[in-house]
């Protein structure tokens, strides 16, 4: 009798275990997506760092008209579009208008699937065959200002990577600095104060010494970025620095600190905002 009870008990436990396993959902494409790769692709999806096929037939076109394909050109490093840091980034024959869409807020109100569907849609999207040399922001801007037809350019997995970056990997820049935007696009103006906000300067200096000083120097003057020191760059372009720190400076030896937290980023900003420690 005891043996029968043990057998029945074992069968019940096995059934319960099997049932639990069957109830576990399979990972979705969003679950499998990479925030780090998505952040790199937001900057330049066809970069080697993104793992893009460098033999792709469209590489030459991407490079020749890069601002018409980079997400950051139309939506800004801060994802705020024309109401943010790019409020004065006017179009030129070689770059389109900045979008009026606040992508950062949009991603908070949309599901991953909705964002994926929006990126992959073809209606109202610019076909890869469009001749971008005809773009004129004053007379012929419609097609050039459209989002590229990413269904032609990216795999589903690559689109999911960008979606995951937008949902989970993009910083809320209001935690990093105070931005003041006046006027309207494309002739507005932007100014930045309180860089680093409530960050800890000492912790930021420690992070910088461990992760940045080897290349940029102890006070950030060893490598010039757009003819600016580290301190000058972070005080002038705080809307861009977080992207380069977390996802790297593409095409250089500066790889991303993919695991950096918001607190660490604030600390780093706070430290580098000090003109005495990080001079112009």
BAFI-3210 file (N, C-alpha, C; in Angstrom, 3 decimals, decimal comma, padded with zeros to 6 digits):
// residues 280
n [1|2|3|4|5|6|7|8|9|10|11|12|13|14|15|16|17|18|19|20|21|22|23|24|25|26|27|28|29|30|31|32|33|34|35|36|37|38|39|40|41|42|43|44|45|46|47|48|49|50|51|52|53|54|55|56|57|58|59|60|61|62|63|64|65|66|67|68|69|70|71|72|73|74|75|76|77|78|79|80|81|82|83|84|85|86|87|88|89|90|91|92|93|94|95|96|97|98|99|100|101|102|103|104|105|106|107|108|109|110|111|112|113|114|115|116|117|118|119|120|121|122|123|124|125|126|127|128|129|130|131|132|133|134|135|136|137|138|139|140|141|142|143|144|145|146|147|148|149|150|151|152|153|154|155|156|157|158|159|160|161|162|163|164|165|166|167|168|169|170|171|172|173|174|175|176|177|178|179|180|181|182|183|184|185|186|187|188|189|190|191|192|193|194|195|196|197|198|199|200|201|202|203|204|205|206|207|208|209|210|211|212|213|214|215|216|217|218|219|220|221|222|223|224|225|226|227|228|229|230|231|232|233|234|235|236|237|238|239|240|241|242|243|244|245|246|247|248|249|250|251|252|253|254|255|256|257|258|259|260|261|262|263|264|265|266|267|268|269|270|271|272|273|274|275|276|277|278|279|280]
n.u [000,828|001,876|003,793|002,269|001,102|003,374|004,138|001,920|002,083|004,526|003,885|001,995|003,546|005,313|003,508|002,617|005,007|005,545|003,299|003,746|005,990|004,928|003,297|004,987|005,756|007,004|010,035|009,640|010,120|010,753|011,702|014,043|015,515|018,210|019,193|021,584|022,554|020,421|020,639|023,010|022,226|020,284|021,848|023,481|022,496|023,708|026,312|029,483|029,692|027,096|026,748|025,928|025,531|028,252|028,519|026,203|024,054|023,218|024,922|026,684|024,877|023,708|025,920|026,501|024,273|023,782|022,380|019,750|019,007|019,709|018,388|018,732|019,035|016,512|015,085|016,620|019,269|018,179|015,664|013,530|012,824|011,982|011,299|013,169|016,648|017,372|016,081|017,028|018,241|018,334|017,064|019,075|020,403|021,640|020,543|017,542|014,471|013,959|011,995|008,745|007,820|007,637|009,468|010,390|008,327|006,292|007,092|006,592|003,904|003,127|002,874|005,446|004,891|003,272|005,087|006,952|005,360|004,840|007,378|007,860|005,976|004,880|003,431|003,479|006,191|009,639|010,882|013,697|014,711|014,425|015,684|017,856|019,432|017,918|016,701|015,362|015,009|013,302|011,694|011,279|010,752|009,163|009,285|011,937|011,849|010,396|010,178|012,522|011,728|011,854|011,294|012,438|015,083|015,965|016,126|013,551|014,471|016,424|014,860|013,381|015,453|015,932|013,466|013,500|015,614|014,448|012,346|013,577|016,265|016,833|017,744|015,970|016,314|015,706|016,437|019,111|019,957|018,921|017,023|016,380|014,165|013,477|011,415|010,649|010,983|012,681|014,337|014,678|016,062|018,378|019,339|021,417|021,478|022,415|023,778|024,077|022,566|021,271|023,435|026,364|029,362|031,901|031,674|031,260|033,711|035,336|034,282|034,882|037,702|038,220|037,105|037,303|039,507|041,830|041,945|040,982|042,376|043,337|042,031|040,342|041,314|042,845|041,918|040,335|036,990|035,069|036,574|036,517|037,095|036,533|035,066|034,074|032,579|030,590|029,264|028,327|026,951|025,091|022,964|023,834|025,986|025,330|024,438|026,760|028,438|027,102|026,612|028,770|031,307|030,895|032,928|035,296|037,733|036,305|034,236|030,906|029,593|027,657|026,213|025,906|024,280|021,435|021,976|024,788|025,376|024,398|026,148|028,579|028,100|027,797|030,349|031,959|030,918|032,165|034,169|036,711|037,891|037,533|038,470|037,834]
n.v [-001,204|001,217|001,488|001,894|004,342|005,960|005,824|006,985|009,536|010,390|010,490|012,533|014,732|014,863|015,455|017,963|019,415|019,236|020,555|023,150|023,834|023,832|026,018|028,166|031,006|031,238|032,930|036,150|037,931|040,515|040,083|038,762|040,687|043,134|045,692|047,143|046,786|047,950|050,622|051,365|051,076|053,055|055,274|054,736|052,571|050,960|050,535|048,932|048,227|047,694|045,295|045,145|044,021|044,542|044,221|044,873|045,973|048,574|050,108|052,137|054,131|054,694|055,797|058,007|059,602|059,951|061,279|061,070|058,606|057,977|057,465|059,269|061,757|062,732|062,562|063,327|063,189|063,171|062,201|063,899|065,266|068,078|069,800|069,687|069,397|069,712|071,914|074,011|072,908|073,233|072,152|071,004|070,740|068,281|067,065|066,149|067,738|068,027|065,838|066,533|064,889|063,633|061,221|059,962|060,262|059,038|056,352|055,575|055,379|053,471|050,014|047,460|045,963|047,700|049,738|048,347|047,635|050,183|050,999|049,184|049,578|050,341|052,218|055,611|055,781|056,271|054,998|052,931|053,408|056,078|059,148|060,885|063,033|064,962|066,293|069,159|071,373|073,526|073,347|070,692|068,636|066,630|063,692|063,227|063,926|061,914|058,928|056,320|053,343|050,928|048,261|047,382|047,573|046,585|043,660|041,803|041,210|043,177|045,491|045,018|045,261|048,042|048,964|047,947|049,406|051,986|051,657|050,778|051,534|054,220|057,309|059,382|062,568|064,703|064,081|064,435|067,018|070,485|071,692|074,484|075,671|077,857|079,790|078,594|075,675|075,956|077,826|078,188|078,348|076,823|076,138|075,019|074,022|073,288|070,842|067,447|067,546|066,246|064,612|062,808|064,248|063,324|060,547|060,469|061,412|059,309|057,280|058,328|058,368|055,635|054,682|056,470|058,229|057,046|057,358|059,976|061,558|062,835|065,223|065,542|066,735|065,550|064,362|065,896|066,698|067,581|069,896|070,454|070,074|067,361|068,355|070,791|069,847|068,278|070,179|071,818|070,125|068,361|066,804|064,919|063,487|061,376|059,345|058,688|057,853|055,591|053,977|054,172|055,746|055,594|054,043|054,558|053,878|053,999|052,261|051,328|051,911|049,810|048,965|051,084|052,967|055,144|056,684|056,574|057,858|060,430|061,118|061,149|063,226|065,319|065,498|066,154|068,582|070,464|073,130|073,637|071,159|069,933|071,564|074,043]
n.w [000,000|000,867|-001,071|-003,366|-002,769|-002,741|-005,447|-006,725|-005,590|-006,645|-009,366|-009,356|-008,556|-010,710|-012,735|-011,921|-012,129|-014,852|-015,826|-014,871|-016,349|-018,903|-018,712|-018,711|-020,525|-023,884|-024,788|-026,206|-029,365|-028,566|-025,971|-026,584|-027,829|-028,124|-026,041|-026,087|-028,724|-030,058|-029,215|-030,445|-033,100|-033,271|-033,424|-035,738|-037,901|-039,798|-039,054|-038,324|-035,687|-035,007|-036,127|-038,721|-042,072|-043,953|-046,625|-047,780|-050,376|-050,224|-048,717|-049,691|-050,403|-047,940|-046,592|-048,204|-047,881|-045,110|-042,996|-043,727|-043,033|-040,423|-037,220|-035,141|-036,366|-037,159|-034,806|-032,677|-030,190|-027,707|-028,119|-028,354|-030,576|-032,659|-030,647|-028,731|-028,116|-030,758|-031,752|-033,199|-035,373|-038,417|-041,644|-044,421|-047,783|-047,541|-045,329|-043,604|-042,382|-038,843|-036,936|-035,596|-033,666|-030,373|-029,484|-027,184|-025,277|-026,696|-026,768|-024,198|-024,070|-025,835|-026,772|-027,050|-029,387|-030,860|-031,394|-032,921|-035,129|-036,101|-036,924|-038,936|-040,877|-044,224|-045,623|-046,479|-046,152|-047,079|-050,033|-050,770|-053,248|-053,811|-055,056|-053,308|-053,892|-055,023|-053,033|-051,535|-049,022|-049,173|-051,454|-052,205|-050,146|-049,074|-049,540|-048,772|-046,101|-045,019|-042,997|-043,523|-045,406|-043,420|-043,537|-045,817|-045,275|-042,805|-040,709|-038,964|-036,390|-036,019|-036,026|-033,729|-031,871|-031,933|-031,036|-028,423|-027,346|-027,415|-025,619|-023,236|-023,079|-023,522|-022,086|-019,783|-020,276|-018,670|-016,150|-016,156|-016,761|-016,931|-019,482|-021,515|-023,828|-026,367|-028,619|-031,945|-033,993|-037,122|-035,923|-033,273|-029,898|-027,592|-024,259|-021,541|-018,204|-014,765|-014,996|-014,499|-012,287|-009,350|-008,969|-007,709|-007,346|-006,530|-006,765|-009,493|-010,441|-009,709|-011,297|-013,813|-013,732|-013,704|-016,069|-018,230|-018,199|-019,161|-021,933|-022,406|-020,676|-017,436|-016,795|-018,893|-021,226|-023,124|-025,502|-028,171|-028,881|-031,445|-031,393|-028,698|-025,178|-022,829|-020,624|-021,647|-023,786|-022,550|-021,102|-023,088|-024,856|-023,435|-024,131|-025,886|-024,876|-023,079|-024,781|-026,240|-024,197|-023,143|-025,402|-027,046|-029,152|-032,335|-034,802|-033,587|-030,981|-028,692|-026,845|-025,754|-022,444|-021,546|-019,336|-017,637|-015,114|-014,458|-012,190|-012,088|-014,476|-013,975|-011,931|-013,316|-015,155|-013,329|-012,187|-014,427|-015,095|-013,601|-013,988|-013,011|-012,474|-014,904|-017,336|-019,988]
ca.u [000,000|002,760|004,460|001,292|000,962|004,578|004,087|000,901|002,632|005,547|003,227|001,367|004,609|005,788|002,482|002,635|006,221|005,345|002,300|004,366|006,861|004,101|002,692|005,986|005,681|008,226|010,552|009,154|011,195|011,146|012,536|015,343|016,177|019,352|019,174|022,869|022,593|019,418|021,182|023,988|021,492|019,622|022,879|023,826|022,129|024,555|027,690|030,056|029,405|025,734|026,744|025,253|026,246|028,989|028,437|024,856|024,096|022,827|025,886|027,177|023,817|023,605|027,048|026,424|023,138|023,621|021,381|018,413|018,756|019,997|017,252|019,047|018,912|015,134|014,465|017,532|019,880|017,294|014,406|012,483|012,514|012,216|011,008|014,274|017,964|017,497|015,117|017,641|018,981|017,564|017,406|019,987|020,274|022,155|019,897|016,121|013,908|013,816|010,602|008,057|007,336|008,360|009,563|010,569|007,007|005,532|007,463|006,015|002,461|002,907|003,413|006,517|004,349|002,821|006,277|007,485|004,480|005,034|008,651|007,900|004,949|005,407|002,660|004,040|007,618|010,462|011,461|015,147|015,057|014,251|016,917|017,990|020,155|016,923|016,089|015,498|014,113|012,369|010,784|011,079|011,155|008,202|009,802|013,174|011,532|009,716|010,994|012,830|010,972|012,779|011,004|013,363|016,471|016,312|015,417|012,649|015,278|017,063|013,820|013,091|016,545|015,697|012,293|013,892|016,373|013,539|011,539|014,327|017,653|016,988|017,681|015,112|017,336|015,325|017,137|020,541|020,219|017,755|017,084|015,425|013,991|012,647|011,169|010,117|011,864|014,085|015,116|014,631|017,349|018,420|020,400|021,470|021,989|022,269|024,250|024,332|021,499|021,577|024,467|027,441|030,546|033,016|031,449|031,449|035,146|035,862|033,854|035,654|039,087|038,288|036,578|037,461|040,761|042,878|041,984|040,680|043,244|042,808|041,117|039,510|041,856|043,771|041,298|039,366|035,761|034,558|037,423|036,173|037,520|035,420|034,236|033,384|031,607|029,458|028,515|027,712|026,091|024,707|021,937|024,488|027,022|024,830|024,381|028,113|028,987|026,470|026,619|030,048|031,539|031,047|034,060|036,473|038,037|035,449|033,080|029,900|029,429|026,270|025,549|025,881|022,957|021,076|022,702|026,180|025,439|024,254|027,399|029,583|027,756|028,064|031,795|032,511|030,372|033,065|035,166|038,037|038,433|037,461|038,448|037,621]
ca.v [000,000|002,383|001,619|002,485|005,759|006,648|005,912|007,991|010,841|010,758|010,862|013,838|015,750|014,979|016,147|019,366|020,015|019,352|021,598|024,450|024,114|024,152|027,325|029,210|031,519|031,271|034,301|036,853|038,652|041,665|039,560|038,371|041,845|043,690|047,139|047,700|046,846|048,929|051,956|051,596|051,231|054,358|056,195|054,435|051,149|050,194|050,520|047,618|047,944|047,155|043,979|045,224|043,414|045,583|043,954|045,231|046,770|049,967|050,768|053,373|055,130|055,089|056,660|059,248|060,404|059,330|061,917|060,687|057,249|057,844|057,804|060,418|063,006|063,224|062,514|063,898|062,297|063,159|061,629|064,905|065,871|069,503|070,573|069,478|069,950|069,993|072,959|074,928|072,138|073,442|071,228|071,427|069,788|066,958|066,527|066,494|068,411|067,256|065,475|067,171|063,836|063,352|059,767|059,474|060,148|058,058|054,983|055,263|055,183|052,425|048,692|047,091|045,528|048,892|050,423|047,517|047,791|051,530|051,068|048,307|049,919|050,808|053,375|056,889|055,635|056,554|053,824|053,008|053,842|057,523|059,886|061,910|064,198|065,954|066,897|070,593|071,630|074,605|073,059|069,267|068,032|065,637|062,323|063,210|064,033|060,702|057,867|055,285|052,091|050,020|046,872|047,076|047,758|045,898|042,433|041,956|041,203|044,486|046,448|044,757|045,837|049,486|049,116|047,706|050,581|053,106|051,368|050,494|051,987|055,668|058,066|060,546|063,594|065,673|063,689|064,695|068,455|071,316|072,292|075,561|075,786|079,020|079,944|077,435|075,043|075,608|079,001|078,317|078,300|075,898|076,363|073,902|074,361|072,254|069,588|066,456|067,719|065,834|063,583|062,881|064,600|062,454|059,252|060,663|061,518|057,954|056,562|058,881|057,911|054,209|054,300|057,481|058,976|056,380|057,937|061,408|062,281|063,017|066,372|065,587|067,602|064,790|064,146|066,939|066,258|068,781|070,976|070,734|069,124|066,600|069,247|071,737|069,118|067,842|071,364|072,373|069,142|067,292|065,988|063,912|062,752|060,119|058,342|058,263|057,112|054,281|053,148|054,294|056,647|054,650|054,296|054,860|052,854|054,216|051,366|051,774|051,399|049,399|048,708|052,271|053,277|056,562|057,322|056,726|058,876|061,726|061,371|061,499|064,577|066,270|065,659|066,818|069,945|071,317|073,722|073,586|069,811|069,608|072,903|074,189]
ca.w [000,000|000,926|-002,365|-004,293|-002,405|-003,203|-006,913|-007,070|-005,210|-007,624|-010,609|-009,158|-008,562|-012,086|-013,507|-011,519|-012,682|-016,293|-016,047|-014,658|-017,479|-020,064|-018,516|-018,883|-021,905|-024,664|-024,965|-027,391|-030,069|-027,741|-024,887|-027,137|-028,440|-027,401|-025,810|-026,510|-030,181|-030,467|-029,003|-031,509|-034,354|-033,246|-033,886|-037,131|-037,951|-040,718|-038,555|-038,019|-034,282|-034,939|-036,752|-040,012|-043,184|-044,660|-048,059|-048,220|-051,614|-049,973|-047,838|-050,307|-050,329|-046,534|-046,251|-048,969|-047,397|-043,791|-042,135|-044,155|-042,557|-038,992|-036,353|-034,297|-037,100|-037,160|-033,477|-031,691|-029,199|-026,541|-028,580|-028,197|-031,862|-032,887|-029,433|-027,801|-028,409|-032,193|-032,087|-034,159|-036,388|-039,644|-042,732|-045,484|-048,894|-047,179|-044,139|-043,590|-041,225|-037,619|-036,706|-034,477|-032,777|-029,138|-029,474|-025,813|-024,669|-027,471|-026,380|-022,886|-024,233|-026,822|-026,472|-027,979|-030,667|-031,587|-031,884|-033,997|-036,293|-036,625|-037,622|-040,095|-041,860|-045,503|-046,104|-046,088|-045,901|-048,250|-050,671|-050,899|-054,605|-053,970|-055,326|-052,280|-054,419|-055,438|-051,838|-051,298|-047,894|-049,475|-052,559|-052,447|-048,876|-048,577|-049,505|-047,995|-044,681|-044,568|-042,424|-044,524|-045,340|-042,745|-043,902|-046,906|-044,859|-041,562|-040,366|-037,824|-035,171|-035,895|-035,631|-032,315|-031,087|-031,812|-030,175|-027,031|-026,926|-027,153|-024,434|-022,016|-023,070|-023,705|-020,843|-019,629|-020,102|-017,638|-014,931|-016,321|-016,856|-017,216|-020,805|-021,770|-025,278|-026,688|-030,031|-032,654|-034,977|-036,905|-035,524|-031,825|-029,201|-026,465|-023,278|-020,591|-016,871|-013,733|-015,578|-013,460|-011,304|-007,980|-008,986|-006,736|-008,100|-006,138|-007,401|-010,920|-010,693|-009,598|-012,503|-014,929|-013,617|-013,993|-017,376|-019,280|-018,137|-019,923|-023,279|-022,427|-019,766|-016,082|-016,737|-020,086|-022,280|-023,969|-026,807|-028,517|-029,543|-032,113|-030,882|-027,315|-024,158|-022,263|-019,821|-022,525|-024,592|-021,732|-020,708|-024,292|-025,511|-022,503|-024,773|-026,730|-024,156|-022,508|-025,846|-026,569|-023,051|-022,978|-026,610|-027,721|-030,273|-033,433|-035,662|-032,785|-029,981|-027,529|-026,806|-024,806|-021,078|-021,718|-018,051|-016,784|-014,580|-014,456|-011,089|-012,500|-015,522|-013,307|-011,218|-014,315|-015,620|-012,245|-012,060|-015,608|-015,179|-012,813|-014,894|-012,415|-012,639|-016,333|-017,971|-021,419]
c.u [000,865|003,458|003,540|001,146|002,164|004,576|003,118|001,422|003,665|004,943|002,593|002,394|005,126|004,806|002,468|003,831|006,075|004,365|002,882|005,255|006,065|003,506|003,684|005,951|007,030|008,716|010,042|010,333|011,667|012,047|013,952|016,136|017,267|019,241|020,448|022,935|021,581|019,903|022,203|023,269|020,743|020,580|023,148|023,625|023,036|026,024|028,177|029,749|028,010|025,653|026,071|026,146|026,935|029,064|027,061|024,934|023,798|023,825|026,361|026,140|023,632|024,704|026,970|025,331|022,782|022,522|019,943|018,046|018,974|018,789|017,513|018,885|017,507|014,536|015,363|018,122|018,996|015,925|013,236|012,121|012,775|011,884|012,119|015,560|018,169|016,511|015,687|018,474|018,179|017,977|018,374|019,796|020,761|021,593|018,449|015,720|013,879|012,332|010,019|007,574|008,241|008,410|009,695|009,213|006,168|005,834|006,880|004,529|002,112|003,494|004,585|005,994|003,885|004,007|006,905|006,663|004,657|006,330|008,639|006,869|005,580|004,676|003,278|005,517|008,404|011,113|012,963|015,562|014,974|015,603|017,040|018,779|019,198|016,311|016,406|014,518|013,069|011,330|010,452|011,511|010,306|008,798|011,064|012,938|010,800|010,702|011,311|011,920|011,898|012,480|011,910|014,804|016,900|015,523|014,472|013,444|015,949|016,060|013,466|014,190|016,315|014,501|012,684|014,746|015,433|012,736|012,364|015,707|017,879|016,844|016,614|016,040|016,963|015,949|018,617|020,887|018,891|017,948|016,004|015,367|013,018|012,506|010,624|011,135|011,643|014,958|015,090|016,026|017,237|019,565|020,297|022,127|021,825|022,683|024,668|023,324|021,929|022,603|025,544|028,755|031,729|032,882|031,676|032,920|035,803|035,517|034,675|037,081|039,226|037,949|036,894|038,852|041,870|043,034|041,858|041,581|042,557|041,821|040,332|040,030|042,706|043,231|040,264|038,181|035,087|035,251|037,062|036,757|036,299|034,483|033,429|032,290|030,379|028,632|027,773|026,678|025,699|023,663|022,534|025,406|026,529|024,781|025,772|028,734|028,412|026,635|027,869|030,081|031,860|032,206|035,323|036,719|037,149|034,212|032,138|030,024|027,970|025,508|025,487|024,452|022,685|021,850|024,164|026,334|025,301|025,535|028,475|029,343|028,134|029,551|032,350|031,984|031,259|034,188|036,573|038,681|038,494|037,337|038,138|038,953]
c.v [001,257|002,616|002,276|003,973|006,557|006,839|006,997|009,403|011,322|011,205|012,242|014,965|015,974|015,744|017,634|020,079|020,242|020,459|022,982|024,825|024,511|025,540|028,470|029,711|031,463|032,724|034,908|037,489|039,874|041,214|039,275|039,528|042,399|045,207|047,784|047,831|047,862|050,353|052,331|051,856|052,550|055,439|055,971|052,938|050,325|050,164|049,092|047,228|047,352|045,750|043,965|044,644|044,494|045,353|044,298|046,183|048,247|050,737|052,102|054,485|055,617|056,090|058,006|060,180|059,990|059,957|061,611|059,284|057,077|058,288|059,109|061,742|063,572|063,323|063,038|062,855|062,169|062,574|062,612|065,604|067,361|070,377|070,457|070,113|070,295|071,073|073,955|074,197|072,163|072,447|071,858|070,466|068,382|066,421|067,010|067,327|067,461|067,011|066,232|066,170|063,685|061,833|059,226|059,282|059,096|056,640|054,595|054,934|054,074|051,102|048,411|046,685|046,719|049,658|049,658|047,700|049,166|051,668|050,272|048,679|050,493|052,044|054,668|056,849|055,828|055,278|054,021|053,534|055,357|058,222|061,058|063,124|065,288|066,684|068,389|070,934|072,709|074,231|071,582|068,468|066,831|064,248|062,229|063,265|062,808|059,747|056,853|054,069|051,028|048,552|046,424|046,965|046,897|044,607|042,710|042,043|042,554|045,560|046,263|045,320|047,338|049,759|048,946|048,846|051,719|052,889|051,317|051,139|053,468|056,389|059,156|061,706|064,630|065,324|064,059|066,179|069,171|071,962|073,343|075,784|076,932|079,139|078,662|076,927|075,697|076,763|079,218|078,276|077,372|076,284|075,291|074,349|073,159|070,878|068,613|066,491|067,273|064,707|063,829|063,085|063,680|061,083|059,345|060,748|060,143|057,141|057,031|058,349|056,451|053,874|055,251|058,101|058,354|056,950|059,461|062,236|062,576|064,169|066,567|066,426|066,848|064,534|065,233|066,316|067,490|070,020|071,390|069,672|068,362|067,513|070,209|071,049|068,749|069,030|071,980|071,442|068,015|066,347|064,856|062,984|061,406|059,007|057,789|057,470|055,702|053,387|053,322|055,356|055,766|055,049|054,651|053,710|052,967|053,332|051,814|051,148|050,964|049,229|049,926|052,593|054,779|057,292|057,549|057,795|060,271|062,108|061,828|062,910|065,621|066,553|066,493|068,241|070,949|071,843|073,704|072,212|069,416|070,915|072,867|074,063]
c.w [000,000|-000,403|-003,389|-004,033|-002,901|-004,712|-007,356|-006,758|-006,200|-008,937|-010,518|-009,214|-009,970|-012,948|-013,194|-012,132|-014,181|-016,621|-015,884|-015,835|-018,712|-019,965|-018,711|-020,329|-022,592|-024,784|-026,272|-028,128|-029,288|-026,598|-025,376|-027,717|-027,528|-027,273|-026,346|-028,024|-030,704|-030,302|-030,052|-032,829|-034,410|-033,738|-035,373|-037,349|-038,847|-040,273|-038,333|-036,586|-034,090|-035,521|-038,108|-041,103|-044,013|-046,168|-048,623|-049,416|-051,378|-049,124|-048,423|-050,210|-048,895|-046,179|-046,971|-048,448|-045,971|-042,942|-042,547|-043,667|-041,052|-038,170|-035,603|-035,041|-037,011|-035,751|-032,365|-030,764|-027,964|-026,851|-028,490|-029,499|-031,891|-031,681|-028,403|-028,291|-029,876|-032,657|-033,094|-035,212|-037,692|-040,725|-043,706|-046,649|-048,556|-045,866|-044,067|-042,385|-040,032|-037,381|-035,511|-033,439|-031,558|-028,971|-028,055|-025,137|-025,383|-027,007|-025,031|-023,000|-025,222|-026,344|-027,412|-029,349|-031,500|-032,160|-033,045|-035,268|-036,929|-037,398|-038,914|-041,166|-043,122|-046,031|-045,586|-045,770|-047,196|-048,775|-050,868|-052,274|-054,781|-054,122|-054,350|-052,751|-054,869|-054,250|-051,743|-050,184|-048,163|-050,523|-052,737|-051,220|-048,459|-048,451|-048,649|-046,505|-044,140|-043,906|-043,515|-044,350|-044,749|-043,027|-045,046|-046,425|-043,690|-041,406|-039,203|-036,525|-034,950|-035,491|-034,160|-031,419|-030,873|-030,908|-028,714|-026,493|-026,555|-025,877|-023,145|-021,944|-023,209|-022,375|-020,917|-019,301|-019,054|-016,291|-014,973|-016,331|-017,048|-018,588|-020,965|-023,277|-025,568|-028,198|-030,634|-033,662|-036,349|-036,425|-034,016|-031,214|-027,997|-025,541|-022,198|-019,297|-015,956|-014,261|-014,477|-012,337|-009,911|-007,926|-007,946|-007,496|-007,786|-006,785|-008,912|-011,286|-010,627|-010,837|-013,698|-014,901|-014,026|-015,439|-018,524|-019,346|-018,974|-021,317|-023,263|-021,516|-018,449|-015,994|-018,029|-021,227|-023,291|-025,371|-027,040|-029,255|-030,114|-031,573|-029,463|-026,390|-023,653|-021,479|-020,668|-023,322|-023,760|-021,258|-021,892|-024,917|-024,561|-023,089|-025,609|-025,946|-023,636|-023,539|-026,137|-025,421|-022,985|-024,199|-027,470|-028,803|-031,468|-034,344|-034,914|-031,807|-028,742|-027,616|-025,701|-023,434|-020,963|-020,406|-017,143|-016,370|-014,680|-013,365|-011,464|-013,575|-014,914|-012,579|-012,192|-014,854|-014,570|-012,111|-013,210|-015,797|-014,436|-013,718|-014,313|-012,632|-014,106|-017,129|-019,450|-022,163]
res [x|x|x|x|x|x|x|x|x|x|x|x|x|x|x|x|x|x|x|x|x|x|x|x|x|x|x|x|x|x|x|x|x|x|x|x|x|x|x|x|x|x|x|x|x|x|x|x|x|x|x|x|x|x|x|x|x|x|x|x|x|x|x|x|x|x|x|x|x|x|x|x|x|x|x|x|x|x|x|x|x|x|x|x|x|x|x|x|x|x|x|x|x|x|x|x|x|x|x|x|x|x|x|x|x|x|x|x|x|x|x|x|x|x|x|x|x|x|x|x|x|x|x|x|x|x|x|x|x|x|x|x|x|x|x|x|x|x|x|x|x|x|x|x|x|x|x|x|x|x|x|x|x|x|x|x|x|x|x|x|x|x|x|x|x|x|x|x|x|x|x|x|x|x|x|x|x|x|x|x|x|x|x|x|x|x|x|x|x|x|x|x|x|x|x|x|x|x|x|x|x|x|x|x|x|x|x|x|x|x|x|x|x|x|x|x|x|x|x|x|x|x|x|x|x|x|x|x|x|x|x|x|x|x|x|x|x|x|x|x|x|x|x|x|x|x|x|x|x|x|x|x|x|x|x|x|x|x|x|x|x|x|x|x|x|x|x|x|x|x|x|x|x|x|x|x|x|x|x|x]
***
